[in-house]
Structures are given as C-alpha cells and as structure tokens.
Amino acid sequence: MPEDIDGLKHTNNTVYVKWCEQVAWSHSVSLGLDLERYQALDRAMAITHSEYDYLQASREGDEVVAGTWIVSSDHKLTMTRRFQVIRLDDGVTLLRAAMRFACIELSSGKPRRMPREFLEGYGPAVIAHDS
C-alpha cells in the first residue's frame, strides 16, 4: 500500500512488525484463541521480547506472504514464535523474526500460568526446531 512506503522507496520497517502481529493473531484465532476467549479467561500472551532481521526490502506493488509458527513453550508461562516474510514473485525471504511471549492476567497485567485452554490450543501447535 502506498502509505506503507517510506522515503527510501521501500516498505517501512514498522510495517513488517504489523504484519507479524497480524499473522500471529490469525494463527492464534485458528487455534481457537481469539480476543474474546482471552477476555473470558482473563489471560493473554503478551510480547516480552522481539527480534527482527530485515534481509531484503520490499517495494510498492510487491506481493508478500507472512507466516508464523510456535517453536517452543514451557507449557507454564512462556512460548516463542518465529516469523518469515517472503516476496512471492521470486521467493526471496525479506524478514525473519522471533517473539517471546509470557502469559499474563489481563485484569492485573501480572504474569500467570497458562490456563488449560492455552495449553490445549498452543501446546499441540509447537513445531520443534534446531536453534
């Protein structure tokens, strides 16, 4: 989108962050854990750390796809997601990223153990990886 292009004529780095957030939410929803479920459980997975490796630039008109997968979970408090953004016309990876999340109680903002519903939703989605 034109508003995503910065003065250097490529997609602004903050847009990649937005894409990662959007694809993470999409994945969470596909696992049955949407915002309404979070609110009903008074729990959420909050980002505690993120890393972005910008490998190549995308430009206006490029079609890209973003993906995410969960690579680790302690099945108590934390989990880690990885992300990849690929330009479709040549298959080039534009971004690799990782985010660490901690389970919090929405009403207090304090860390809390993952409820059963999170373990049942996120747990089976963990894909083992080599560090």
C-alpha positions as a Markdown table, in Angstrom:
| # | Residue | x | y | z |
|---|---|---|---|---|
| 1 | Met | 0.0 | 0.0 | 0.0 |
| 2 | Pro | 1.3 | 3.5 | -0.8 |
| 3 | Glu | 1.1 | 4.6 | 2.8 |
| 4 | Asp | 3.5 | 1.8 | 3.8 |
| 5 | Ile | 6.3 | 3.1 | 1.6 |
| 6 | Asp | 8.8 | 5.3 | 3.3 |
| 7 | Gly | 11.2 | 8.0 | 2.0 |
| 8 | Leu | 13.7 | 5.3 | 0.9 |
| 9 | Lys | 11.0 | 3.9 | -1.5 |
| 10 | His | 10.6 | 0.6 | 0.3 |
| 11 | Thr | 8.2 | -0.8 | 2.9 |
| 12 | Asn | 8.8 | 0.9 | 6.2 |
| 13 | Asn | 10.2 | -1.4 | 8.8 |
| 14 | Thr | 7.3 | -0.8 | 11.2 |
| 15 | Val | 5.0 | -2.4 | 8.6 |
| 16 | Tyr | 6.8 | -5.7 | 9.0 |
| 17 | Val | 6.2 | -5.6 | 12.7 |
| 18 | Lys | 2.5 | -5.0 | 12.0 |
| 19 | Trp | 2.4 | -8.0 | 9.6 |
| 20 | Cys | 4.0 | -10.2 | 12.2 |
| 21 | Glu | 1.3 | -9.1 | 14.8 |
| 22 | Gln | -1.5 | -9.8 | 12.3 |
| 23 | Val | -0.2 | -13.2 | 11.3 |
| 24 | Ala | 0.3 | -14.2 | 15.0 |
| 25 | Trp | -3.3 | -13.2 | 15.7 |
| 26 | Ser | -4.6 | -15.1 | 12.7 |
| 27 | His | -2.7 | -18.2 | 13.9 |
| 28 | Ser | -4.0 | -17.8 | 17.4 |
| 29 | Val | -7.6 | -17.4 | 16.2 |
| 30 | Ser | -7.1 | -20.6 | 14.0 |
| 31 | Leu | -6.2 | -22.4 | 17.3 |
| 32 | Gly | -9.4 | -21.2 | 18.9 |
| 33 | Leu | -7.8 | -18.5 | 21.0 |
| 34 | Asp | -9.2 | -15.2 | 19.9 |
| 35 | Leu | -9.5 | -11.9 | 21.8 |
| 36 | Glu | -13.0 | -12.9 | 23.2 |
| 37 | Arg | -11.5 | -16.1 | 24.5 |
| 38 | Tyr | -8.6 | -14.2 | 26.0 |
| 39 | Gln | -11.0 | -11.8 | 27.8 |
| 40 | Ala | -13.3 | -14.7 | 29.0 |
| 41 | Leu | -10.2 | -16.4 | 30.5 |
| 42 | Asp | -8.7 | -13.1 | 31.8 |
| 43 | Arg | -5.5 | -14.2 | 30.2 |
| 44 | Ala | -3.3 | -13.2 | 27.2 |
| 45 | Met | 0.0 | -13.9 | 25.7 |
| 46 | Ala | 2.0 | -10.7 | 25.8 |
| 47 | Ile | 5.2 | -10.0 | 23.9 |
| 48 | Thr | 8.2 | -9.7 | 26.2 |
| 49 | His | 11.0 | -9.8 | 23.6 |
| 50 | Ser | 11.2 | -9.5 | 19.8 |
| 51 | Glu | 14.0 | -9.6 | 17.2 |
| 52 | Tyr | 13.7 | -8.7 | 13.6 |
| 53 | Asp | 16.2 | -9.5 | 10.9 |
| 54 | Tyr | 15.5 | -7.4 | 7.8 |
| 55 | Leu | 17.1 | -9.3 | 5.0 |
| 56 | Gln | 15.8 | -7.6 | 1.8 |
| 57 | Ala | 13.5 | -4.7 | 1.0 |
| 58 | Ser | 10.0 | -4.9 | -0.4 |
| 59 | Arg | 8.7 | -2.1 | -2.6 |
| 60 | Glu | 5.3 | -0.8 | -3.6 |
| 61 | Gly | 3.5 | -3.4 | -5.7 |
| 62 | Asp | 5.4 | -6.4 | -4.3 |
| 63 | Glu | 3.2 | -9.3 | -3.2 |
| 64 | Val | 4.4 | -10.8 | 0.1 |
| 65 | Val | 3.2 | -13.6 | 2.4 |
| 66 | Ala | 3.9 | -13.8 | 6.1 |
| 67 | Gly | 4.0 | -17.0 | 8.2 |
| 68 | Thr | 4.4 | -17.8 | 11.8 |
| 69 | Trp | 4.9 | -21.0 | 13.9 |
| 70 | Ile | 5.4 | -21.7 | 17.5 |
| 71 | Val | 8.9 | -23.1 | 18.2 |
| 72 | Ser | 8.9 | -23.6 | 21.9 |
| 73 | Ser | 6.7 | -23.5 | 25.0 |
| 74 | Asp | 7.5 | -24.2 | 28.6 |
| 75 | His | 3.8 | -25.1 | 29.0 |
| 76 | Lys | 3.6 | -22.9 | 32.1 |
| 77 | Leu | 4.3 | -19.2 | 31.3 |
| 78 | Thr | 6.2 | -18.6 | 28.0 |
| 79 | Met | 6.3 | -19.5 | 24.4 |
| 80 | Thr | 8.3 | -18.4 | 21.4 |
| 81 | Arg | 7.1 | -17.8 | 17.8 |
| 82 | Arg | 9.2 | -17.4 | 14.6 |
| 83 | Phe | 8.1 | -15.4 | 11.6 |
| 84 | Gln | 9.1 | -15.3 | 8.0 |
| 85 | Val | 8.0 | -12.8 | 5.3 |
| 86 | Ile | 8.6 | -13.9 | 1.7 |
| 87 | Arg | 8.2 | -12.0 | -1.6 |
| 88 | Leu | 6.0 | -14.1 | -3.8 |
| 89 | Asp | 7.4 | -13.4 | -7.3 |
| 90 | Asp | 10.9 | -14.6 | -6.5 |
| 91 | Gly | 10.6 | -16.5 | -3.2 |
| 92 | Val | 13.1 | -14.3 | -1.5 |
| 93 | Thr | 12.9 | -14.1 | 2.3 |
| 94 | Leu | 12.6 | -10.5 | 3.3 |
| 95 | Leu | 12.4 | -10.9 | 7.0 |
| 96 | Arg | 13.0 | -13.4 | 9.7 |
| 97 | Ala | 11.8 | -12.6 | 13.2 |
| 98 | Ala | 11.2 | -14.1 | 16.7 |
| 99 | Met | 8.9 | -13.1 | 19.5 |
| 100 | Arg | 8.9 | -14.4 | 23.1 |
| 101 | Phe | 5.5 | -14.2 | 24.9 |
| 102 | Ala | 4.5 | -14.6 | 28.5 |
| 103 | Cys | 1.1 | -15.4 | 29.8 |
| 104 | Ile | -0.4 | -12.5 | 31.8 |
| 105 | Glu | -3.6 | -11.9 | 33.7 |
| 106 | Leu | -5.5 | -9.2 | 31.7 |
| 107 | Ser | -7.1 | -7.7 | 34.8 |
| 108 | Ser | -3.8 | -7.1 | 36.6 |
| 109 | Gly | -1.1 | -7.3 | 33.9 |
| 110 | Lys | 0.8 | -9.7 | 36.1 |
| 111 | Pro | 2.4 | -13.0 | 34.8 |
| 112 | Arg | 0.2 | -16.0 | 35.4 |
| 113 | Arg | 0.3 | -19.7 | 34.4 |
| 114 | Met | -1.2 | -20.6 | 31.1 |
| 115 | Pro | -4.8 | -21.8 | 31.5 |
| 116 | Arg | -5.8 | -25.3 | 30.3 |
| 117 | Glu | -7.3 | -23.7 | 27.2 |
| 118 | Phe | -3.9 | -22.2 | 26.2 |
| 119 | Leu | -2.1 | -25.5 | 26.8 |
| 120 | Glu | -4.7 | -27.3 | 24.6 |
| 121 | Gly | -4.6 | -24.7 | 21.9 |
| 122 | Tyr | -0.9 | -23.6 | 21.7 |
| 123 | Gly | 0.7 | -26.8 | 23.0 |
| 124 | Pro | 0.0 | -29.1 | 20.0 |
| 125 | Ala | 1.0 | -26.3 | 17.6 |
| 126 | Val | 4.6 | -26.3 | 18.8 |
| 127 | Ile | 6.9 | -27.3 | 16.0 |
| 128 | Ala | 10.3 | -28.5 | 17.2 |
| 129 | His | 13.3 | -26.7 | 15.6 |
| 130 | Asp | 17.1 | -26.6 | 15.8 |
| 131 | Ser | 18.4 | -23.5 | 17.4 |
